[in-house]
Amino acid sequence: MDQANILIIGGGVVGCAIARAVSEHWQDVFLVEQFPKLGMATSTRNSGVNHSGIYYPKNSLKARHCVEGNRLTYEFCIKHNVPFRHKGKLVVAANAHEETELVALKKRGEDNGVEGLRLIDAAEIRKQEPHIRGTAALVVPSTGIVSAEELVHAYARVASNQGANIVTRAEVVSLAPSGKNIRVGLRIGDQRDSQEETIEAKCVINAAGLHADEVAALLGNRSWHIYPVRGEYCEIRGPRASLINNLVYPLPHSRGLSLGVHFTKTLWATVLVGPTATYVEGKDNYEKDRLAIADFANSAKTLLPEIRESDLQLGYSGLRPKLVPPDHQGIVDFVITRDPAVPQAIHLVGMESPGLTAAPSVGQHVRQLVAEVLG
Ligand SMILES: Cc1cc2nc3c(=O)[nH]c(=O)nc-3n(C[C@H](O)[C@H](O)[C@H](O)COP(=O)(O)OP(=O)(O)OC[C@H]3O[C@@H](n4cnc5c(N)ncnc54)[C@H](O)[C@@H]3O)c2cc1C
């Protein structure tokens, strides 16, 4: 049986950033991912935005890791040649009522330590984004976009260069405490040709994204239930993509469900319109009953009146691992914790937005928890 110091379950951005952080300090690190490639779930089905940290309650893990993760992500991208663009974003108030919310958002951002926030008027909006209609906007200079796929692979590459073993097509099917260790049962290969293997690990890290609740339950911990909330995108390609220059957001969803349908000028010069937010059945339900293009055009018209349905084509979708049921209000924080009954296990649950941004800071946080486990 293979022995590991640390075994990470899940090869999304969070698992890969953790692998990078812990393999700096410890040998015999394994990362196991059930799919054939890393980052095939939520980590590459998002807006790719390096968020600033303006939205989250003061002192929350989301606020802390987003602000720090934003800085660390840019540093990492520069050092490891991951494509990114750092040009800030606008959060636009569509009317006078929303301007009050914009002021509150600025205050929350400042409380979280986000620097350089400033309010601009309609004329200044027009200078930056001539096609956007709004009465005022918040300029957020630290926001940018990254290539999410290349970021995931770069974290994994650095981890691997530091000695971590990254194994794909390896699904964790059982977890059993064994003395001070945990026995991890793996199904390696695909459906038609698979074999069972066991690794005994001193510390197990559950970074299984949408399935983190089920992985925790393998250890008998049923504290969490993850609800998949689908975010769908449309895309503007070709000359009409010039309607948007950079990143333009409305005020966030009033129930804390999402940041609202926004416009993201991608690194490849198209514009993403979305994501929407709908609770769905099934953690692989990306396509069933997709919204119509007309729905995107209608919600986009508030800020971009010139948009036409014919400008849009359906894009991809992603699933948020929400910890709150459909009737809940407000923002719920990331869960990053050692298991109370099996403390050599660390769970990361509810790693929704801003998880892509927060990942390198979360990696440092988890490294401290691993140090407690391994001594
Ligand atoms: C529509 C949308 C837009 C978003 N936009 C942004 C954004 O602009 N900026 C931002 O910062 N964040 C954004 N996010 C959030 C961000 O994408 C996530 O927080 C982040 O990708 C979570 O990463 P993860 O590694 O936890 O999860 P995942 O990427 O889902 O990775 C978990 C991995 O675990 C694997 N796994 C699960 N169970 C097992 C098992 N039993 N054995 C082995 N492997 C297993 C899965 O296959 C998966 O690859 C967005 C999310 C969505 C859905």
The ligand as an SDF file (V2000), in Angstrom:
LIG
                    3D

 53 58  0  0  0  0  0  0  0  0999 V2000
  -20.7320   30.4270  -13.2080 C   0  0  0  0  0  0  0  0  0  0  0  0
  -19.5690   30.6440  -12.2790 C   0  0  0  0  0  0  0  0  0  0  0  0
  -18.7990   31.8010  -12.3700 C   0  0  0  0  0  0  0  0  0  0  0  0
  -17.7280   32.0100  -11.5000 C   0  0  0  0  0  0  0  0  0  0  0  0
  -16.9280   33.0980  -11.6830 N   0  0  0  0  0  0  0  0  0  0  0  0
  -15.8420   33.2640  -10.8860 C   0  0  0  0  0  0  0  0  0  0  0  0
  -14.9470   34.3440  -11.1020 C   0  0  0  0  0  0  0  0  0  0  0  0
  -15.0790   35.0980  -12.0650 O   0  0  0  0  0  0  0  0  0  0  0  0
  -13.9240   34.5210  -10.2210 N   0  0  0  0  0  0  0  0  0  0  0  0
  -13.7430   33.6970   -9.1460 C   0  0  0  0  0  0  0  0  0  0  0  0
  -12.8300   33.9410   -8.3570 O   0  0  0  0  0  0  0  0  0  0  0  0
  -14.5420   32.6140   -8.9610 N   0  0  0  0  0  0  0  0  0  0  0  0
  -15.5640   32.3820   -9.8100 C   0  0  0  0  0  0  0  0  0  0  0  0
  -16.3700   31.2900   -9.6500 N   0  0  0  0  0  0  0  0  0  0  0  0
  -16.0640   30.3500   -8.5750 C   0  0  0  0  0  0  0  0  0  0  0  0
  -14.9140   29.4150   -8.9210 C   0  0  0  0  0  0  0  0  0  0  0  0
  -15.0300   28.9140  -10.2220 O   0  0  0  0  0  0  0  0  0  0  0  0
  -14.8910   28.2750   -7.9020 C   0  0  0  0  0  0  0  0  0  0  0  0
  -14.8720   28.8440   -6.6030 O   0  0  0  0  0  0  0  0  0  0  0  0
  -13.6800   27.3760   -8.0400 C   0  0  0  0  0  0  0  0  0  0  0  0
  -13.5170   26.9450   -9.3580 O   0  0  0  0  0  0  0  0  0  0  0  0
  -13.8270   26.1830   -7.1150 C   0  0  0  0  0  0  0  0  0  0  0  0
  -12.7320   25.3530   -7.3260 O   0  0  0  0  0  0  0  0  0  0  0  0
  -12.6640   23.9100   -6.6630 P   0  0  0  0  0  0  0  0  0  0  0  0
  -11.2990   23.3850   -6.9450 O   0  0  0  0  0  0  0  0  0  0  0  0
  -13.1160   23.9870   -5.2540 O   0  0  0  0  0  0  0  0  0  0  0  0
  -13.7960   23.0770   -7.4000 O   0  0  0  0  0  0  0  0  0  0  0  0
  -13.7820   22.2310   -8.7680 P   0  0  0  0  0  0  0  0  0  0  0  0
  -13.1870   22.9710   -9.8810 O   0  0  0  0  0  0  0  0  0  0  0  0
  -15.1780   21.7450   -8.9390 O   0  0  0  0  0  0  0  0  0  0  0  0
  -12.8180   21.0250   -8.4420 O   0  0  0  0  0  0  0  0  0  0  0  0
  -13.1780   19.9530   -7.6180 C   0  0  0  0  0  0  0  0  0  0  0  0
  -12.6350   18.6980   -8.2560 C   0  0  0  0  0  0  0  0  0  0  0  0
  -12.8340   17.6080   -7.3870 O   0  0  0  0  0  0  0  0  0  0  0  0
  -13.0370   16.4590   -8.1720 C   0  0  0  0  0  0  0  0  0  0  0  0
  -13.6740   15.4210   -7.3570 N   0  0  0  0  0  0  0  0  0  0  0  0
  -14.9000   15.4670   -6.7710 C   0  0  0  0  0  0  0  0  0  0  0  0
  -15.1460   14.3270   -6.0860 N   0  0  0  0  0  0  0  0  0  0  0  0
  -14.0490   13.5530   -6.2370 C   0  0  0  0  0  0  0  0  0  0  0  0
  -13.6880   12.2430   -5.7720 C   0  0  0  0  0  0  0  0  0  0  0  0
  -14.5200   11.5020   -5.0130 N   0  0  0  0  0  0  0  0  0  0  0  0
  -12.4740   11.7420   -6.1380 N   0  0  0  0  0  0  0  0  0  0  0  0
  -11.6110   12.4580   -6.8940 C   0  0  0  0  0  0  0  0  0  0  0  0
  -11.9120   13.6940   -7.3810 N   0  0  0  0  0  0  0  0  0  0  0  0
  -13.0980   14.2430   -7.0470 C   0  0  0  0  0  0  0  0  0  0  0  0
  -13.9270   16.9800   -9.3060 C   0  0  0  0  0  0  0  0  0  0  0  0
  -13.8980   16.1390  -10.4300 O   0  0  0  0  0  0  0  0  0  0  0  0
  -13.3400   18.3630   -9.5540 C   0  0  0  0  0  0  0  0  0  0  0  0
  -12.4090   18.3720  -10.6200 O   0  0  0  0  0  0  0  0  0  0  0  0
  -17.4410   31.0470  -10.5070 C   0  0  0  0  0  0  0  0  0  0  0  0
  -18.2040   29.8780  -10.4260 C   0  0  0  0  0  0  0  0  0  0  0  0
  -19.2550   29.6740  -11.3090 C   0  0  0  0  0  0  0  0  0  0  0  0
  -20.0430   28.4010  -11.2450 C   0  0  0  0  0  0  0  0  0  0  0  0
  1  2  1  0
  2  3  1  0
  2 52  2  0
  3  4  2  0
  4  5  1  0
  4 50  1  0
  5  6  2  0
  6  7  1  0
  6 13  1  0
  7  8  2  0
  7  9  1  0
  9 10  1  0
 10 11  2  0
 10 12  1  0
 12 13  2  0
 13 14  1  0
 14 15  1  0
 14 50  1  0
 15 16  1  0
 16 17  1  0
 16 18  1  0
 18 19  1  0
 18 20  1  0
 20 21  1  0
 20 22  1  0
 22 23  1  0
 23 24  1  0
 24 25  2  0
 24 26  1  0
 24 27  1  0
 27 28  1  0
 28 29  2  0
 28 30  1  0
 28 31  1  0
 31 32  1  0
 32 33  1  0
 33 34  1  0
 33 48  1  0
 34 35  1  0
 35 36  1  0
 35 46  1  0
 36 37  1  0
 36 45  1  0
 37 38  2  0
 38 39  1  0
 39 40  1  0
 39 45  2  0
 40 41  1  0
 40 42  2  0
 42 43  1  0
 43 44  2  0
 44 45  1  0
 46 47  1  0
 46 48  1  0
 48 49  1  0
 50 51  2  0
 51 52  1  0
 52 53  1  0
M  END
$$$$
